[in-house]
Amino acid sequence: MSLIVKWLLSAIAVMITAYLLPGVSVASFWAALIVAVILALFNTFLKPILVILTIPITVLSLGLFLLVINAIIILLTDALIAGFAVSNFWWALAFSIIMAILSSLFNDIAERI
């Protein structure tokens, strides 16, 4: 699947997730596209560093701390993008979970086509 298709599907997932959660808002589809790119960059470069630094906490929490890392990445994205707003940590956590589910579904559907 091409990079552009993945980017567009991620942006659609951002829009759907923001629609489902009242604590998250996206101003436009263009903002969702930028959110998708920034999240991909953070997940590629920042998340591995955070995972390595928090290995003891992650092991003690049986991996649940990875959800906290995902929420932190969402909040960092919120701080960078003007058209994207997340109310608090709990909405970022919910956004992260729903976004992961939608992205997984969209990737599965796209690979079958």
mmCIF file of the C-alpha atoms, coordinates in Angstrom:
data_MODEL
# 
_entry.id   MODEL 
# 
loop_
_atom_site.group_PDB 
_atom_site.id 
_atom_site.type_symbol 
_atom_site.label_atom_id 
_atom_site.label_alt_id 
_atom_site.label_comp_id 
_atom_site.label_asym_id 
_atom_site.label_entity_id 
_atom_site.label_seq_id 
_atom_site.pdbx_PDB_ins_code 
_atom_site.Cartn_x 
_atom_site.Cartn_y 
_atom_site.Cartn_z 
_atom_site.occupancy 
_atom_site.B_iso_or_equiv 
_atom_site.pdbx_formal_charge 
_atom_site.auth_seq_id 
_atom_site.auth_comp_id 
_atom_site.auth_asym_id 
_atom_site.auth_atom_id 
_atom_site.pdbx_PDB_model_num 
ATOM 1   C CA . MET A 1 1   ? 0.000   0.000  0.000  1.00 0.00 ? 1   MET A CA 1 
ATOM 2   C CA . SER A 1 2   ? 1.433   3.339  -0.999 1.00 0.00 ? 2   SER A CA 1 
ATOM 3   C CA . LEU A 1 3   ? 2.458   5.995  1.453  1.00 0.00 ? 3   LEU A CA 1 
ATOM 4   C CA . ILE A 1 4   ? -0.160  8.458  0.205  1.00 0.00 ? 4   ILE A CA 1 
ATOM 5   C CA . VAL A 1 5   ? -2.989  5.954  0.707  1.00 0.00 ? 5   VAL A CA 1 
ATOM 6   C CA . LYS A 1 6   ? -1.787  5.226  4.249  1.00 0.00 ? 6   LYS A CA 1 
ATOM 7   C CA . TRP A 1 7   ? -1.582  8.951  4.911  1.00 0.00 ? 7   TRP A CA 1 
ATOM 8   C CA . LEU A 1 8   ? -5.124  9.542  3.669  1.00 0.00 ? 8   LEU A CA 1 
ATOM 9   C CA . LEU A 1 9   ? -6.506  6.592  5.642  1.00 0.00 ? 9   LEU A CA 1 
ATOM 10  C CA . SER A 1 10  ? -4.804  7.857  8.791  1.00 0.00 ? 10  SER A CA 1 
ATOM 11  C CA . ALA A 1 11  ? -6.301  11.302 8.239  1.00 0.00 ? 11  ALA A CA 1 
ATOM 12  C CA . ILE A 1 12  ? -9.745  9.754  7.833  1.00 0.00 ? 12  ILE A CA 1 
ATOM 13  C CA . ALA A 1 13  ? -9.182  7.800  11.050 1.00 0.00 ? 13  ALA A CA 1 
ATOM 14  C CA . VAL A 1 14  ? -8.249  11.057 12.812 1.00 0.00 ? 14  VAL A CA 1 
ATOM 15  C CA . MET A 1 15  ? -11.446 12.716 11.557 1.00 0.00 ? 15  MET A CA 1 
ATOM 16  C CA . ILE A 1 16  ? -13.649 9.781  12.623 1.00 0.00 ? 16  ILE A CA 1 
ATOM 17  C CA . THR A 1 17  ? -12.001 9.571  16.036 1.00 0.00 ? 17  THR A CA 1 
ATOM 18  C CA . ALA A 1 18  ? -12.390 13.307 16.601 1.00 0.00 ? 18  ALA A CA 1 
ATOM 19  C CA . TYR A 1 19  ? -16.051 12.998 15.623 1.00 0.00 ? 19  TYR A CA 1 
ATOM 20  C CA . LEU A 1 20  ? -16.602 10.170 18.121 1.00 0.00 ? 20  LEU A CA 1 
ATOM 21  C CA . LEU A 1 21  ? -14.872 11.841 21.065 1.00 0.00 ? 21  LEU A CA 1 
ATOM 22  C CA . PRO A 1 22  ? -16.251 15.129 22.400 1.00 0.00 ? 22  PRO A CA 1 
ATOM 23  C CA . GLY A 1 23  ? -12.919 16.018 24.034 1.00 0.00 ? 23  GLY A CA 1 
ATOM 24  C CA . VAL A 1 24  ? -11.049 15.991 20.707 1.00 0.00 ? 24  VAL A CA 1 
ATOM 25  C CA . SER A 1 25  ? -11.528 18.397 17.834 1.00 0.00 ? 25  SER A CA 1 
ATOM 26  C CA . VAL A 1 26  ? -10.019 18.748 14.382 1.00 0.00 ? 26  VAL A CA 1 
ATOM 27  C CA . ALA A 1 27  ? -10.602 21.990 12.492 1.00 0.00 ? 27  ALA A CA 1 
ATOM 28  C CA . SER A 1 28  ? -10.438 20.599 8.955  1.00 0.00 ? 28  SER A CA 1 
ATOM 29  C CA . PHE A 1 29  ? -9.377  17.675 6.820  1.00 0.00 ? 29  PHE A CA 1 
ATOM 30  C CA . TRP A 1 30  ? -6.083  19.475 6.134  1.00 0.00 ? 30  TRP A CA 1 
ATOM 31  C CA . ALA A 1 31  ? -5.419  19.618 9.867  1.00 0.00 ? 31  ALA A CA 1 
ATOM 32  C CA . ALA A 1 32  ? -6.184  15.884 10.044 1.00 0.00 ? 32  ALA A CA 1 
ATOM 33  C CA . LEU A 1 33  ? -3.642  15.255 7.279  1.00 0.00 ? 33  LEU A CA 1 
ATOM 34  C CA . ILE A 1 34  ? -1.014  17.188 9.226  1.00 0.00 ? 34  ILE A CA 1 
ATOM 35  C CA . VAL A 1 35  ? -1.928  15.315 12.430 1.00 0.00 ? 35  VAL A CA 1 
ATOM 36  C CA . ALA A 1 36  ? -1.491  12.023 10.568 1.00 0.00 ? 36  ALA A CA 1 
ATOM 37  C CA . VAL A 1 37  ? 1.974   13.042 9.370  1.00 0.00 ? 37  VAL A CA 1 
ATOM 38  C CA . ILE A 1 38  ? 3.109   14.346 12.762 1.00 0.00 ? 38  ILE A CA 1 
ATOM 39  C CA . LEU A 1 39  ? 1.820   11.224 14.534 1.00 0.00 ? 39  LEU A CA 1 
ATOM 40  C CA . ALA A 1 40  ? 3.653   9.033  12.033 1.00 0.00 ? 40  ALA A CA 1 
ATOM 41  C CA . LEU A 1 41  ? 6.871   10.972 12.568 1.00 0.00 ? 41  LEU A CA 1 
ATOM 42  C CA . PHE A 1 42  ? 6.547   10.879 16.357 1.00 0.00 ? 42  PHE A CA 1 
ATOM 43  C CA . ASN A 1 43  ? 5.759   7.147  16.280 1.00 0.00 ? 43  ASN A CA 1 
ATOM 44  C CA . THR A 1 44  ? 8.778   6.539  14.073 1.00 0.00 ? 44  THR A CA 1 
ATOM 45  C CA . PHE A 1 45  ? 11.381  8.654  15.850 1.00 0.00 ? 45  PHE A CA 1 
ATOM 46  C CA . LEU A 1 46  ? 10.202  9.651  19.348 1.00 0.00 ? 46  LEU A CA 1 
ATOM 47  C CA . LYS A 1 47  ? 8.247   6.596  20.512 1.00 0.00 ? 47  LYS A CA 1 
ATOM 48  C CA . PRO A 1 48  ? 11.183  4.122  20.352 1.00 0.00 ? 48  PRO A CA 1 
ATOM 49  C CA . ILE A 1 49  ? 13.269  6.479  22.500 1.00 0.00 ? 49  ILE A CA 1 
ATOM 50  C CA . LEU A 1 50  ? 10.469  6.824  25.063 1.00 0.00 ? 50  LEU A CA 1 
ATOM 51  C CA . VAL A 1 51  ? 9.912   3.056  25.097 1.00 0.00 ? 51  VAL A CA 1 
ATOM 52  C CA . ILE A 1 52  ? 13.592  2.387  25.754 1.00 0.00 ? 52  ILE A CA 1 
ATOM 53  C CA . LEU A 1 53  ? 13.744  5.001  28.518 1.00 0.00 ? 53  LEU A CA 1 
ATOM 54  C CA . THR A 1 54  ? 10.674  3.557  30.254 1.00 0.00 ? 54  THR A CA 1 
ATOM 55  C CA . ILE A 1 55  ? 11.391  -0.163 29.983 1.00 0.00 ? 55  ILE A CA 1 
ATOM 56  C CA . PRO A 1 56  ? 11.314  -0.757 33.776 1.00 0.00 ? 56  PRO A CA 1 
ATOM 57  C CA . ILE A 1 57  ? 7.932   0.983  34.182 1.00 0.00 ? 57  ILE A CA 1 
ATOM 58  C CA . THR A 1 58  ? 6.570   -0.810 31.126 1.00 0.00 ? 58  THR A CA 1 
ATOM 59  C CA . VAL A 1 59  ? 7.640   -4.193 32.474 1.00 0.00 ? 59  VAL A CA 1 
ATOM 60  C CA . LEU A 1 60  ? 6.173   -3.478 35.916 1.00 0.00 ? 60  LEU A CA 1 
ATOM 61  C CA . SER A 1 61  ? 2.872   -2.377 34.380 1.00 0.00 ? 61  SER A CA 1 
ATOM 62  C CA . LEU A 1 62  ? 2.820   -5.407 32.060 1.00 0.00 ? 62  LEU A CA 1 
ATOM 63  C CA . GLY A 1 63  ? 2.936   -3.150 29.004 1.00 0.00 ? 63  GLY A CA 1 
ATOM 64  C CA . LEU A 1 64  ? 0.114   -0.830 29.987 1.00 0.00 ? 64  LEU A CA 1 
ATOM 65  C CA . PHE A 1 65  ? 2.528   2.095  30.235 1.00 0.00 ? 65  PHE A CA 1 
ATOM 66  C CA . LEU A 1 66  ? 2.753   2.003  26.444 1.00 0.00 ? 66  LEU A CA 1 
ATOM 67  C CA . LEU A 1 67  ? -0.765  3.468  26.445 1.00 0.00 ? 67  LEU A CA 1 
ATOM 68  C CA . VAL A 1 68  ? 0.558   6.372  28.493 1.00 0.00 ? 68  VAL A CA 1 
ATOM 69  C CA . ILE A 1 69  ? 3.357   6.897  25.967 1.00 0.00 ? 69  ILE A CA 1 
ATOM 70  C CA . ASN A 1 70  ? 0.786   6.946  23.155 1.00 0.00 ? 70  ASN A CA 1 
ATOM 71  C CA . ALA A 1 71  ? -1.276  9.540  25.039 1.00 0.00 ? 71  ALA A CA 1 
ATOM 72  C CA . ILE A 1 72  ? 1.817   11.686 25.576 1.00 0.00 ? 72  ILE A CA 1 
ATOM 73  C CA . ILE A 1 73  ? 2.547   11.565 21.848 1.00 0.00 ? 73  ILE A CA 1 
ATOM 74  C CA . ILE A 1 74  ? -1.046  12.663 21.138 1.00 0.00 ? 74  ILE A CA 1 
ATOM 75  C CA . LEU A 1 75  ? -0.673  15.569 23.578 1.00 0.00 ? 75  LEU A CA 1 
ATOM 76  C CA . LEU A 1 76  ? 2.621   16.605 21.948 1.00 0.00 ? 76  LEU A CA 1 
ATOM 77  C CA . THR A 1 77  ? 0.878   16.594 18.578 1.00 0.00 ? 77  THR A CA 1 
ATOM 78  C CA . ASP A 1 78  ? -1.879  18.735 20.084 1.00 0.00 ? 78  ASP A CA 1 
ATOM 79  C CA . ALA A 1 79  ? 0.741   21.238 21.238 1.00 0.00 ? 79  ALA A CA 1 
ATOM 80  C CA . LEU A 1 80  ? 2.245   21.489 17.744 1.00 0.00 ? 80  LEU A CA 1 
ATOM 81  C CA . ILE A 1 81  ? -0.844  21.743 15.538 1.00 0.00 ? 81  ILE A CA 1 
ATOM 82  C CA . ALA A 1 82  ? -3.223  24.690 15.791 1.00 0.00 ? 82  ALA A CA 1 
ATOM 83  C CA . GLY A 1 83  ? -6.222  22.933 14.199 1.00 0.00 ? 83  GLY A CA 1 
ATOM 84  C CA . PHE A 1 84  ? -6.067  19.931 16.536 1.00 0.00 ? 84  PHE A CA 1 
ATOM 85  C CA . ALA A 1 85  ? -7.170  20.077 20.164 1.00 0.00 ? 85  ALA A CA 1 
ATOM 86  C CA . VAL A 1 86  ? -7.322  17.439 22.889 1.00 0.00 ? 86  VAL A CA 1 
ATOM 87  C CA . SER A 1 87  ? -8.925  18.453 26.203 1.00 0.00 ? 87  SER A CA 1 
ATOM 88  C CA . ASN A 1 88  ? -6.846  16.368 28.614 1.00 0.00 ? 88  ASN A CA 1 
ATOM 89  C CA . PHE A 1 89  ? -4.823  13.208 29.133 1.00 0.00 ? 89  PHE A CA 1 
ATOM 90  C CA . TRP A 1 90  ? -7.859  10.901 29.308 1.00 0.00 ? 90  TRP A CA 1 
ATOM 91  C CA . TRP A 1 91  ? -9.204  12.101 25.957 1.00 0.00 ? 91  TRP A CA 1 
ATOM 92  C CA . ALA A 1 92  ? -5.722  11.615 24.504 1.00 0.00 ? 92  ALA A CA 1 
ATOM 93  C CA . LEU A 1 93  ? -5.708  8.062  25.860 1.00 0.00 ? 93  LEU A CA 1 
ATOM 94  C CA . ALA A 1 94  ? -9.140  7.355  24.363 1.00 0.00 ? 94  ALA A CA 1 
ATOM 95  C CA . PHE A 1 95  ? -8.054  8.969  21.078 1.00 0.00 ? 95  PHE A CA 1 
ATOM 96  C CA . SER A 1 96  ? -4.994  6.737  21.005 1.00 0.00 ? 96  SER A CA 1 
ATOM 97  C CA . ILE A 1 97  ? -7.006  3.545  21.554 1.00 0.00 ? 97  ILE A CA 1 
ATOM 98  C CA . ILE A 1 98  ? -9.722  4.353  19.001 1.00 0.00 ? 98  ILE A CA 1 
ATOM 99  C CA . MET A 1 99  ? -7.154  5.584  16.490 1.00 0.00 ? 99  MET A CA 1 
ATOM 100 C CA . ALA A 1 100 ? -5.225  2.308  16.784 1.00 0.00 ? 100 ALA A CA 1 
ATOM 101 C CA . ILE A 1 101 ? -8.386  0.266  16.208 1.00 0.00 ? 101 ILE A CA 1 
ATOM 102 C CA . LEU A 1 102 ? -9.467  2.335  13.191 1.00 0.00 ? 102 LEU A CA 1 
ATOM 103 C CA . SER A 1 103 ? -5.994  2.342  11.660 1.00 0.00 ? 103 SER A CA 1 
ATOM 104 C CA . SER A 1 104 ? -5.808  -1.419 12.027 1.00 0.00 ? 104 SER A CA 1 
ATOM 105 C CA . LEU A 1 105 ? -9.214  -1.863 10.370 1.00 0.00 ? 105 LEU A CA 1 
ATOM 106 C CA . PHE A 1 106 ? -8.383  0.537  7.532  1.00 0.00 ? 106 PHE A CA 1 
ATOM 107 C CA . ASN A 1 107 ? -5.032  -1.129 6.860  1.00 0.00 ? 107 ASN A CA 1 
ATOM 108 C CA . ASP A 1 108 ? -6.675  -4.546 6.824  1.00 0.00 ? 108 ASP A CA 1 
ATOM 109 C CA . ILE A 1 109 ? -9.371  -3.384 4.398  1.00 0.00 ? 109 ILE A CA 1 
ATOM 110 C CA . ALA A 1 110 ? -6.849  -1.629 2.169  1.00 0.00 ? 110 ALA A CA 1 
ATOM 111 C CA . GLU A 1 111 ? -4.647  -4.727 1.946  1.00 0.00 ? 111 GLU A CA 1 
ATOM 112 C CA . ARG A 1 112 ? -7.605  -6.901 0.907  1.00 0.00 ? 112 ARG A CA 1 
ATOM 113 C CA . ILE A 1 113 ? -8.548  -4.600 -1.954 1.00 0.00 ? 113 ILE A CA 1 
# 
